[in-house]
């Protein structure tokens, strides 16, 4: 795995460097936001994962995340933050992060979470046309989804630039149309580990997912007030 770690605290990078070396991962370090953006933009080989501190010199983590998302809508971003307020965490997710880890953190736990996110990520360039029928894992009258290519189509139109978590949220709900999922259930099934965050994390990802769905057709992620969310494409034509 090729990782870009953006962190201005040398003790943190030195500590994590030992764990990265044990995993035999290829890690590039940047100690401020401007260097991070330049490093990502000029990389000869694309990075598989971004580990991004929130408090950085020159450009903070929010700015870096937003700029990287413009260049790559799908590369997984995990934020490291000393801020514990829910608003900061949810804002980070809305700016494009897939996950966040609050400092101080356990290096072993962080490594496990990076592995879990990487396993669930298959970065494949979108195809111009849907793949042949029969190759979709989820298929309804108006919607198709392929987990191998990580592509989803609404009325034969590709839903562009889905991040790993947005795709997984869509997949989980689409596999059981009209079933209502609570936020807690979505955290358990999509994040795939004991998640120590607020359930509004789900709301932040749903908001971004809906914007991308709206760009190609009718809304298929419905809110069930007081409960959670469901997938319903019955009126998507």
Secondary structure as a PSIPRED ss2 file (coil, helix, strand):
# PSIPRED VFORMAT (PSIPRED V4.0)

   1 X C   1.000  0.000  0.000
   2 X E   0.000  0.000  1.000
   3 X E   0.000  0.000  1.000
   4 X E   0.000  0.000  1.000
   5 X E   0.000  0.000  1.000
   6 X E   0.000  0.000  1.000
   7 X C   1.000  0.000  0.000
   8 X C   1.000  0.000  0.000
   9 X C   1.000  0.000  0.000
  10 X H   0.000  1.000  0.000
  11 X H   0.000  1.000  0.000
  12 X H   0.000  1.000  0.000
  13 X H   0.000  1.000  0.000
  14 X H   0.000  1.000  0.000
  15 X H   0.000  1.000  0.000
  16 X H   0.000  1.000  0.000
  17 X H   0.000  1.000  0.000
  18 X H   0.000  1.000  0.000
  19 X H   0.000  1.000  0.000
  20 X H   0.000  1.000  0.000
  21 X H   0.000  1.000  0.000
  22 X H   0.000  1.000  0.000
  23 X H   0.000  1.000  0.000
  24 X C   1.000  0.000  0.000
  25 X C   1.000  0.000  0.000
  26 X E   0.000  0.000  1.000
  27 X E   0.000  0.000  1.000
  28 X E   0.000  0.000  1.000
  29 X E   0.000  0.000  1.000
  30 X E   0.000  0.000  1.000
  31 X C   1.000  0.000  0.000
  32 X C   1.000  0.000  0.000
  33 X H   0.000  1.000  0.000
  34 X H   0.000  1.000  0.000
  35 X H   0.000  1.000  0.000
  36 X H   0.000  1.000  0.000
  37 X H   0.000  1.000  0.000
  38 X H   0.000  1.000  0.000
  39 X H   0.000  1.000  0.000
  40 X H   0.000  1.000  0.000
  41 X H   0.000  1.000  0.000
  42 X C   1.000  0.000  0.000
  43 X C   1.000  0.000  0.000
  44 X C   1.000  0.000  0.000
  45 X C   1.000  0.000  0.000
  46 X C   1.000  0.000  0.000
  47 X C   1.000  0.000  0.000
  48 X C   1.000  0.000  0.000
  49 X E   0.000  0.000  1.000
  50 X E   0.000  0.000  1.000
  51 X E   0.000  0.000  1.000
  52 X E   0.000  0.000  1.000
  53 X E   0.000  0.000  1.000
  54 X C   1.000  0.000  0.000
  55 X C   1.000  0.000  0.000
  56 X C   1.000  0.000  0.000
  57 X C   1.000  0.000  0.000
  58 X C   1.000  0.000  0.000
  59 X C   1.000  0.000  0.000
  60 X C   1.000  0.000  0.000
  61 X H   0.000  1.000  0.000
  62 X H   0.000  1.000  0.000
  63 X H   0.000  1.000  0.000
  64 X H   0.000  1.000  0.000
  65 X H   0.000  1.000  0.000
  66 X H   0.000  1.000  0.000
  67 X H   0.000  1.000  0.000
  68 X H   0.000  1.000  0.000
  69 X H   0.000  1.000  0.000
  70 X H   0.000  1.000  0.000
  71 X H   0.000  1.000  0.000
  72 X C   1.000  0.000  0.000
  73 X C   1.000  0.000  0.000
  74 X C   1.000  0.000  0.000
  75 X C   1.000  0.000  0.000
  76 X E   0.000  0.000  1.000
  77 X E   0.000  0.000  1.000
  78 X E   0.000  0.000  1.000
  79 X E   0.000  0.000  1.000
  80 X E   0.000  0.000  1.000
  81 X E   0.000  0.000  1.000
  82 X C   1.000  0.000  0.000
  83 X C   1.000  0.000  0.000
  84 X C   1.000  0.000  0.000
  85 X C   1.000  0.000  0.000
  86 X H   0.000  1.000  0.000
  87 X H   0.000  1.000  0.000
  88 X H   0.000  1.000  0.000
  89 X H   0.000  1.000  0.000
  90 X H   0.000  1.000  0.000
  91 X H   0.000  1.000  0.000
  92 X H   0.000  1.000  0.000
  93 X H   0.000  1.000  0.000
  94 X H   0.000  1.000  0.000
  95 X C   1.000  0.000  0.000
  96 X C   1.000  0.000  0.000
  97 X C   1.000  0.000  0.000
  98 X C   1.000  0.000  0.000
  99 X E   0.000  0.000  1.000
 100 X E   0.000  0.000  1.000
 101 X E   0.000  0.000  1.000
 102 X E   0.000  0.000  1.000
 103 X C   1.000  0.000  0.000
 104 X C   1.000  0.000  0.000
 105 X C   1.000  0.000  0.000
 106 X C   1.000  0.000  0.000
 107 X H   0.000  1.000  0.000
 108 X H   0.000  1.000  0.000
 109 X H   0.000  1.000  0.000
 110 X H   0.000  1.000  0.000
 111 X H   0.000  1.000  0.000
 112 X H   0.000  1.000  0.000
 113 X H   0.000  1.000  0.000
 114 X H   0.000  1.000  0.000
 115 X H   0.000  1.000  0.000
 116 X H   0.000  1.000  0.000
 117 X H   0.000  1.000  0.000
 118 X H   0.000  1.000  0.000
 119 X H   0.000  1.000  0.000
 120 X C   1.000  0.000  0.000
 121 X C   1.000  0.000  0.000
 122 X C   1.000  0.000  0.000
 123 X C   1.000  0.000  0.000
 124 X C   1.000  0.000  0.000
 125 X C   1.000  0.000  0.000
 126 X C   1.000  0.000  0.000
 127 X C   1.000  0.000  0.000
 128 X C   1.000  0.000  0.000
 129 X C   1.000  0.000  0.000
 130 X C   1.000  0.000  0.000
 131 X C   1.000  0.000  0.000
 132 X C   1.000  0.000  0.000
 133 X C   1.000  0.000  0.000
 134 X C   1.000  0.000  0.000
 135 X C   1.000  0.000  0.000
 136 X C   1.000  0.000  0.000
 137 X C   1.000  0.000  0.000
 138 X E   0.000  0.000  1.000
 139 X E   0.000  0.000  1.000
 140 X C   1.000  0.000  0.000
 141 X C   1.000  0.000  0.000
 142 X C   1.000  0.000  0.000
 143 X E   0.000  0.000  1.000
 144 X E   0.000  0.000  1.000
 145 X E   0.000  0.000  1.000
 146 X E   0.000  0.000  1.000
 147 X C   1.000  0.000  0.000
 148 X C   1.000  0.000  0.000
 149 X C   1.000  0.000  0.000
 150 X C   1.000  0.000  0.000
 151 X E   0.000  0.000  1.000
 152 X E   0.000  0.000  1.000
 153 X E   0.000  0.000  1.000
 154 X E   0.000  0.000  1.000
 155 X C   1.000  0.000  0.000
 156 X C   1.000  0.000  0.000
 157 X E   0.000  0.000  1.000
 158 X E   0.000  0.000  1.000
 159 X C   1.000  0.000  0.000
 160 X C   1.000  0.000  0.000
 161 X C   1.000  0.000  0.000
 162 X C   1.000  0.000  0.000
 163 X C   1.000  0.000  0.000
 164 X H   0.000  1.000  0.000
 165 X H   0.000  1.000  0.000
 166 X H   0.000  1.000  0.000
 167 X H   0.000  1.000  0.000
 168 X H   0.000  1.000  0.000
 169 X H   0.000  1.000  0.000
 170 X H   0.000  1.000  0.000
 171 X H   0.000  1.000  0.000
 172 X H   0.000  1.000  0.000
 173 X H   0.000  1.000  0.000
 174 X H   0.000  1.000  0.000
 175 X C   1.000  0.000  0.000
 176 X C   1.000  0.000  0.000
 177 X C   1.000  0.000  0.000
 178 X C   1.000  0.000  0.000
 179 X C   1.000  0.000  0.000
 180 X C   1.000  0.000  0.000
 181 X E   0.000  0.000  1.000
 182 X E   0.000  0.000  1.000
 183 X H   0.000  1.000  0.000
 184 X H   0.000  1.000  0.000
 185 X H   0.000  1.000  0.000
 186 X H   0.000  1.000  0.000
 187 X H   0.000  1.000  0.000
 188 X H   0.000  1.000  0.000
 189 X H   0.000  1.000  0.000
 190 X H   0.000  1.000  0.000
 191 X H   0.000  1.000  0.000
 192 X C   1.000  0.000  0.000
 193 X C   1.000  0.000  0.000
 194 X C   1.000  0.000  0.000
 195 X C   1.000  0.000  0.000
 196 X C   1.000  0.000  0.000
 197 X C   1.000  0.000  0.000
 198 X C   1.000  0.000  0.000
 199 X C   1.000  0.000  0.000
 200 X H   0.000  1.000  0.000
 201 X H   0.000  1.000  0.000
 202 X H   0.000  1.000  0.000
 203 X H   0.000  1.000  0.000
 204 X H   0.000  1.000  0.000
 205 X H   0.000  1.000  0.000
 206 X H   0.000  1.000  0.000
 207 X H   0.000  1.000  0.000
 208 X H   0.000  1.000  0.000
 209 X H   0.000  1.000  0.000
 210 X H   0.000  1.000  0.000
 211 X H   0.000  1.000  0.000
 212 X H   0.000  1.000  0.000
 213 X H   0.000  1.000  0.000
 214 X H   0.000  1.000  0.000
 215 X C   1.000  0.000  0.000
 216 X C   1.000  0.000  0.000
 217 X C   1.000  0.000  0.000
 218 X C   1.000  0.000  0.000
 219 X C   1.000  0.000  0.000
 220 X C   1.000  0.000  0.000
 221 X E   0.000  0.000  1.000
 222 X E   0.000  0.000  1.000
 223 X E   0.000  0.000  1.000
 224 X E   0.000  0.000  1.000
 225 X C   1.000  0.000  0.000
 226 X C   1.000  0.000  0.000
 227 X C   1.000  0.000  0.000
 228 X E   0.000  0.000  1.000
 229 X E   0.000  0.000  1.000
 230 X E   0.000  0.000  1.000
 231 X E   0.000  0.000  1.000
 232 X C   1.000  0.000  0.000
 233 X C   1.000  0.000  0.000
 234 X C   1.000  0.000  0.000
 235 X C   1.000  0.000  0.000
 236 X C   1.000  0.000  0.000
 237 X C   1.000  0.000  0.000
